[in-house]
């Protein structure tokens, strides 16, 4: 939001400020109506446009226009069973993404236990558009923050969590990732050569474990392992972050064992 400094004369402040404040409110009202329309359709597929317009308190013409826009974008479609509408093909992938980002209470407890036992921040991540997305973080009671934030998206080739998710997609996923995002050198230790990265990820897949040693950020090291479903497909990655000092000591082996344990436990609870 831009900041404007200076003096305003009395004429310029009589009405424009009020009108400007109303514009965003009007936009928000339209957004709320759109979301409410989707909610109405999800609850009753038999409602016609006239009934929906009445529930929304809007004109029939505007309601038709809004429904038409949502149909064009794939959020809504005509109900084959009658005169009404139903949610469109765009909605299921959104729900699937939402479900993947939500942890069950049992899994949430496991992630917390990993953080407490390791004495380090623990993470759960999924992949979206071939980019790692950190969907949840748990912190121990005493350790200061070292790592990435919840909601972080990107740098799959430089983070252990991302390496896990790239590795199990095979060379095809790696090639798609490189084409779309490149191999940015975040630090001098970042792997930026495609053949080297593919060889590295092959080892990650064999070992079912990934590490990054200051490859994304200085003073940041991570360990991660895959979480699989009953079919053996990767649904996410679990890991911890620590410092180079700890990474170079015998504690790294203990942290690795804890991450493997957590991944195994998570896989059995999926």
C-alpha angles and dihedrals in degrees: 000000000000121000118220120196128188142077122305120202120230094254093057093052100051099083115349094075092054092046093049092051091052096054098069090042089056090050091050090050090056091049091050090051090052092051091045090052090055090049092050093049092048090056099044126020093183098070117111124216092263092056092046091050090052092051091049094045093234137121119275092239092054090046091053090048092051093046090048091053092050091049091051090052094046098246094113136025137181114274109245090208098061150327097313138081137248137197113285135232094273092067101066095057089049090052092047090052090048091049092050091053093051120084122213114238089251093052091043088057090050092052089050091049091052091053092049096045094045094041087224138098112278127208142198117201140178132190125251123176087351090300124116114243120196104218101174140018132189124193131206120238099254113019116101117237114281116163144036128321129253109272093029110154126190144023093093093162093054103045127069091228091053093045090057092051093045094045095058092050091064129219091313092062092043091052091048090049093050092047092050102037110012123215105287114199101230092171135359087266096057114117105240103163114089097217091050091048093049091050090048093049091049088060090046090056093048094048095038087223136095133195135184121198109199089316095132101028137000114259091022126108126168140191123199141172134191128262114211136192127225090279092055093251119142112248098170148326133255125202152139136238127223142156131275090247092062092036091062095051134073089268089078090069091053091049090050091053091050093051091049090049092050092048091050092048092047092050091054091050097050 
